[in-house]
Amino acid sequence: MKKLRLLLFSFAMVFVLPPIGSYLKWGMSPPGYGMFPAQASNTDTRFNPPIEDPGFNQTIFNFCACVGIVILIFLLFPRLFGFKKSVVVDPPKVKVPFPSWFWPAFVIWIISWLLMWGRFDKLGTADHFTFVPLWWGFIFVLDGIVYRRNNGVSLISSKPVTMKIMAVASAFSWFVFEFQNFFVCDNWYYPNNMVLSNFGNISWQLLSYTTVLPAIFEFYWLLKTFKHMRERYKFGPKIVLNSTMQYAALIFGFVLLFLMGLYPFILFWVLWVSLIPALVPAMSLSKMWTPFTEISKSGDWSPVILIALATLWNGFFWEFWNFGSEWFHDNAPTNPNYWKYSVPYIDKYHIFSEMPILGYFGYLLFGNVCWVLWVALGNICGFNASVEADGNIEST
């Protein structure tokens, strides 16, 4: 328990500091607070006139675009940043067929996709409930591809218990982001909240959130089946922080959490950043593994970068299916999972109608935050949070 104290304290601050900053900003809970599924902040009747997000700002957009370009250069040309070329030789590949779950999952995925986008009136409300089977079908399809490419080893085949725990942890993890979203005045919201009842919304969204972590980690393992991706970021510069620097980073994370509530518009991006300095130093000081541990141990950036790229790929499909689920529906709303964005200052040049192009860089950070949350929950709850499908089969 002593080992967990710092992590538990840091985890508590994730829920304590944003409300304090927000109360100092508004004198009450922030606009839209407590509405679930989240609604646009300007619908909060406590505020007159309604609170509107700041509009597009070219200067801020240009600055963020420059940051994005630097990130792209880093990802595309890592040797410019001190990474060395890998000379690792892979063992020979074994020809493996798709696993038994691949084709049934493929059928479920395709049917769910057709129902979500097709809006077949004769099927009644079937398209209300397509998000969960679509995404779980897609997760099993991805796992089947990993299984075939990875010599018959995948997350589902080697870690079935972990995948079940991950689904439950995923639902909780996304509620952390929904909670933080209140304090940046709802950067995303769900306009189709009237499709289901209040109980139906809570129950269905809870099921929907089970797909987040499994989908991200399946993409992570799919990337690892490509040697070029697996070795590209493995031999980079070490970054070692002593205990003083780690405590400083921890305090910085706490400050960001507080300021996010106090300045919700200009610091909207903190939602995707603050959990890393707020949790990773606490875990490191407590001798717990995180995706960043390998950077300090051996200069291996693969976990951090591959989970970022995996989440970016996953985000593409999130936005793609979300866009189509509304674009084809020109009458009454049918998809309760459909979301829209209200992002200050950079809400321009959209891909798939809703997500601004710079918003995709947030997925790179989001993946690492998800992994950190997953490992933190593993330490707190006492389960093995390893996602390395290394052939060690769990007993079910």
C-alpha positions in Angstrom: 0.0 0.0 0.0 2.9 2.4 0.7 4.1 1.9 -2.8 0.7 3.1 -4.1 0.3 6.2 -2.0 1.9 8.6 -4.4 0.0 7.2 -7.4 -3.3 7.2 -5.5 -2.7 10.8 -4.4 -1.9 11.8 -8.0 -4.9 10.0 -9.4 -7.1 11.8 -6.9 -5.8 15.2 -8.0 -7.1 14.4 -11.6 -10.6 14.7 -10.1 -9.9 17.4 -7.5 -7.8 20.1 -9.2 -9.9 20.9 -12.4 -13.1 21.6 -10.3 -11.2 24.0 -8.0 -9.8 25.9 -11.0 -13.3 25.9 -12.7 -15.0 27.2 -9.6 -12.6 30.1 -9.4 -13.4 30.8 -13.1 -17.2 30.5 -13.0 -18.2 30.8 -9.4 -20.1 27.6 -9.9 -19.7 24.4 -11.8 -18.7 25.0 -15.5 -21.2 25.3 -18.4 -22.7 22.0 -19.3 -21.5 20.3 -16.1 -23.3 17.1 -15.3 -25.2 16.8 -18.6 -24.7 13.2 -19.8 -24.2 12.4 -22.5 -22.3 15.8 -22.8 -24.2 18.6 -24.5 -23.0 21.8 -26.0 -22.1 24.3 -23.2 -24.3 27.0 -24.6 -27.4 24.9 -23.7 -26.7 25.4 -20.0 -29.7 27.6 -18.9 -27.8 28.8 -15.8 -25.8 31.2 -17.9 -27.5 34.1 -19.5 -26.3 35.0 -22.1 -25.2 31.5 -23.1 -21.4 30.7 -22.9 -20.1 30.4 -26.5 -16.7 29.0 -27.4 -14.2 31.5 -28.8 -14.1 31.4 -32.6 -11.3 30.6 -35.0 -8.0 32.3 -34.3 -5.5 32.3 -37.2 -2.5 33.1 -35.0 -3.2 30.2 -32.6 -4.0 27.9 -35.5 -0.6 28.8 -37.2 1.3 28.2 -33.9 -0.4 24.8 -33.4 0.2 23.9 -37.0 3.9 24.6 -36.6 4.0 22.3 -33.5 2.3 19.7 -35.6 4.8 20.0 -38.4 7.7 19.5 -35.9 5.9 16.3 -34.7 5.5 15.1 -38.2 9.2 15.7 -39.0 10.1 13.7 -35.8 7.9 10.8 -36.8 9.0 10.7 -40.5 12.7 11.4 -40.0 13.7 10.0 -36.6 17.4 9.7 -37.5 17.5 13.5 -37.5 16.8 13.3 -33.8 19.5 10.8 -32.9 17.7 7.5 -33.6 20.0 4.7 -35.0 19.1 2.2 -37.7 18.2 -1.3 -36.5 20.1 -4.4 -37.6 17.8 -6.9 -35.9 17.0 -10.1 -37.9 13.5 -11.5 -37.5 12.8 -15.2 -37.1 11.2 -16.8 -40.1 7.5 -16.3 -40.6 5.1 -19.2 -40.2 2.1 -19.4 -42.5 -0.9 -19.3 -40.2 -4.6 -19.1 -41.2 -7.1 -16.7 -39.8 -8.4 -17.7 -36.4 -11.9 -19.1 -35.9 -13.3 -15.8 -34.7 -12.1 -13.7 -37.7 -14.8 -14.4 -40.3 -17.8 -14.3 -37.9 -16.5 -11.0 -36.6 -16.0 -9.8 -40.1 -19.6 -10.5 -40.9 -20.8 -8.7 -37.7 -18.6 -5.7 -38.5 -19.9 -5.4 -42.1 -23.6 -5.8 -41.2 -23.3 -3.3 -38.4 -21.6 -0.8 -40.7 -24.4 -1.2 -43.3 -27.0 -0.7 -40.6 -25.3 2.3 -39.1 -25.0 4.1 -42.5 -27.9 2.7 -44.4 -30.8 3.6 -42.2 -33.2 0.8 -43.3 -36.5 2.0 -42.0 -38.1 -1.4 -42.2 -35.7 -2.6 -39.5 -37.1 -0.1 -37.0 -34.5 1.0 -34.4 -31.8 -1.5 -35.3 -29.5 1.2 -36.4 -29.6 2.8 -32.9 -27.5 -0.1 -31.6 -24.8 -0.6 -34.2 -21.8 1.1 -32.5 -20.9 -1.7 -30.1 -21.2 -4.6 -32.5 -19.4 -2.6 -35.2 -16.5 -1.8 -33.0 -16.2 -5.2 -31.3 -16.5 -6.9 -34.7 -13.7 -4.6 -35.9 -11.6 -5.4 -32.8 -11.9 -9.1 -33.4 -11.1 -8.6 -37.1 -7.9 -6.6 -36.2 -7.0 -9.4 -33.7 -7.4 -12.0 -36.5 -5.1 -10.1 -38.8 -2.5 -9.8 -36.0 -2.9 -13.5 -35.3 -2.2 -14.4 -38.9 0.8 -12.0 -39.2 2.3 -12.8 -35.8 2.7 -16.5 -36.1 -0.5 -17.4 -34.4 -0.2 -15.1 -31.4 -2.5 -12.2 -30.7 -4.0 -10.4 -27.7 -7.2 -12.5 -27.8 -5.4 -15.8 -28.3 -2.6 -15.3 -25.7 -4.3 -12.9 -23.2 -8.1 -13.5 -23.1 -8.4 -12.6 -19.5 -6.5 -9.4 -20.0 -8.8 -8.5 -22.8 -11.9 -9.0 -20.6 -10.4 -6.8 -17.9 -9.4 -4.3 -20.5 -12.9 -3.9 -21.7 -14.1 -3.1 -18.1 -11.2 -0.8 -17.5 -11.8 0.9 -20.8 -15.3 2.0 -19.8 -13.9 3.6 -16.6 -11.0 5.2 -18.4 -13.3 7.0 -20.9 -15.4 8.3 -18.0 -12.2 10.0 -16.8 -12.1 11.9 -20.1 -15.8 12.6 -20.1 -15.3 14.1 -16.6 -12.4 16.3 -17.7 -14.4 17.3 -20.8 -16.8 19.3 -18.5 -13.9 21.5 -17.4 -12.9 22.6 -20.9 -16.6 23.4 -21.7 -17.3 20.3 -23.7 -14.9 20.0 -26.6 -17.1 17.2 -27.8 -20.7 16.5 -27.2 -23.5 14.2 -28.2 -26.4 16.0 -29.9 -28.5 12.8 -30.3 -29.1 12.4 -26.6 -32.9 12.1 -27.1 -32.7 8.9 -29.1 -32.6 6.8 -25.8 -33.8 7.4 -22.3 -31.5 8.7 -19.6 -31.0 5.1 -18.3 -30.6 3.9 -21.9 -27.9 6.6 -22.6 -25.9 5.7 -19.5 -26.2 1.9 -20.2 -25.4 2.1 -23.9 -22.5 4.6 -23.5 -21.0 2.4 -20.8 -21.1 -0.6 -23.3 -19.7 1.7 -26.0 -16.7 2.8 -23.9 -15.6 -0.9 -23.5 -14.2 -0.7 -27.0 -11.7 2.1 -26.6 -8.7 0.4 -25.1 -9.1 -2.9 -26.9 -9.2 -1.1 -30.3 -6.2 1.0 -29.5 -4.1 -1.9 -28.4 -5.1 -4.1 -31.3 -3.8 -1.4 -33.7 -0.7 -1.2 -31.6 0.0 -4.8 -32.1 -0.9 -4.6 -35.8 1.8 -2.0 -36.2 4.3 -4.2 -34.3 3.8 -7.0 -36.9 5.6 -4.7 -39.4 9.3 -4.9 -38.9 9.9 -1.4 -40.2 7.6 0.0 -37.6 8.7 -2.3 -34.8 12.4 -1.3 -35.2 12.1 2.2 -36.4 12.1 3.9 -33.0 13.9 1.3 -31.0 17.3 2.8 -30.8 16.8 6.5 -29.8 18.3 8.9 -27.3 17.9 8.1 -23.6 16.1 10.7 -21.5 16.7 10.1 -17.8 15.0 12.3 -15.2 16.4 12.2 -11.6 14.0 12.3 -8.7 14.0 16.1 -8.4 13.1 16.5 -12.0 10.3 13.9 -11.7 8.8 15.7 -8.7 9.0 18.9 -10.7 7.2 17.2 -13.6 4.5 16.0 -11.1 3.9 19.5 -9.8 3.7 20.7 -13.4 1.0 18.2 -14.1 -0.9 19.3 -11.0 -0.6 22.9 -12.1 -1.9 22.1 -15.6 -4.9 20.3 -14.1 -5.8 23.3 -12.0 -5.2 25.8 -14.9 -7.3 23.7 -17.3 -10.3 24.5 -15.1 -9.4 28.1 -14.7 -8.7 28.9 -18.4 -10.8 26.3 -20.2 -10.6 27.8 -23.6 -7.0 28.7 -24.2 -5.9 25.5 -22.3 -8.4 23.1 -23.8 -5.5 21.0 -25.1 -4.4 20.2 -21.5 -7.1 17.6 -21.4 -4.9 15.4 -23.6 -1.6 16.2 -21.9 -1.9 16.7 -18.2 -2.4 13.1 -17.2 1.1 12.2 -18.4 3.0 14.6 -16.0 0.3 14.0 -13.3 0.7 10.2 -13.3 3.9 9.1 -15.0 6.3 10.7 -12.5 4.3 9.3 -9.6 4.5 5.8 -11.1 8.2 6.2 -12.0 9.0 7.3 -8.5 7.1 4.3 -7.1 9.2 2.0 -9.4 6.2 1.1 -11.6 6.5 0.5 -15.4 5.0 3.0 -17.9 5.4 3.3 -21.6 8.0 5.9 -21.0 10.2 3.6 -18.9 11.9 2.1 -21.9 13.1 5.6 -23.0 15.1 6.0 -19.8 16.3 2.4 -19.7 17.5 1.8 -23.2 16.4 4.6 -25.5 13.5 2.5 -26.9 10.8 4.9 -27.9 8.7 2.2 -29.6 6.0 1.8 -27.0 5.4 5.6 -26.8 5.4 6.2 -30.5 3.7 3.1 -31.7 0.8 3.5 -29.3 0.5 7.1 -30.6 0.4 6.0 -34.2 -2.0 3.2 -33.4 -4.4 5.7 -31.8 -4.1 8.0 -34.7 -5.1 5.1 -37.1 -7.9 4.2 -34.7 -9.0 7.8 -34.6 -9.3 7.8 -38.4 -11.9 5.0 -38.1 -13.6 6.7 -35.2 -14.1 9.9 -37.2 -14.9 8.0 -40.5 -17.7 5.9 -39.0 -19.0 8.8 -36.9 -19.2 11.0 -40.0 -21.1 8.5 -42.1 -23.5 7.7 -39.3 -24.9 11.2 -39.5 -24.2 12.2 -43.1 -26.6 9.6 -44.5 -29.3 10.4 -41.9 -31.2 13.5 -43.1 -34.3 12.9 -41.0 -34.6 12.2 -37.3 -31.3 11.3 -35.5 -30.7 7.6 -35.0 -27.2 7.1 -33.7 -27.0 8.0 -30.0 -23.2 7.7 -30.2 -22.8 10.4 -32.8 -20.6 13.2 -31.6 -19.7 16.7 -32.6 -16.8 19.0 -31.7 -16.6 22.5 -30.3 -12.9 23.1 -30.2 -11.8 26.8 -29.6 -9.4 28.6 -31.9 -8.5 25.8 -34.3 -11.9 24.6 -35.5 -11.2 24.7 -39.2 -10.2 22.5 -42.1 -12.2 19.4 -41.1 -11.6 15.8 -42.1 -14.9 13.8 -42.1 -16.9 17.0 -41.4 -16.5 17.1 -37.6 -12.9 16.8 -36.6 -10.6 19.8 -37.4 -7.3 18.6 -39.0 -5.2 19.7 -36.0 -7.4 17.7 -33.7 -5.9 14.6 -35.1 -2.6 15.4 -33.3 -4.5 15.0 -30.1 -4.8 11.3 -30.9 -1.1 10.9 -30.6 -1.2 12.1 -27.0 -4.4 10.3 -26.2 -3.0 6.9 -26.9 -0.2 7.3 -24.3 -2.6 8.7 -21.8 -4.8 5.7 -22.3 -1.9 3.3 -21.7 -0.8 5.2 -18.6 -4.3 5.0 -17.2 -4.5 1.3 -18.0 -1.2 0.6 -16.2 -2.2 2.8 -13.3 -5.4 0.9 -12.9 -3.5 -2.4 -13.0 -1.3 -1.2 -10.2 -4.2 0.1 -8.1 -6.5 -2.9 -8.7 -3.8 -5.6 -8.7 -4.1 -7.1 -12.1 -1.4 -7.7 -14.7 -1.6 -4.8 -17.2 0.9 -6.2 -19.7 -0.3 -6.1 -23.3 2.6 -7.8 -24.9 1.3 -10.7 -26.9 4.5 -12.7 -26.5 3.1 -16.2 -26.7 2.7 -16.7 -22.9 -0.8 -18.1 -22.9 -3.0 -17.2 -19.9 -5.0 -19.8 -18.1 -8.7 -19.0 -18.6 
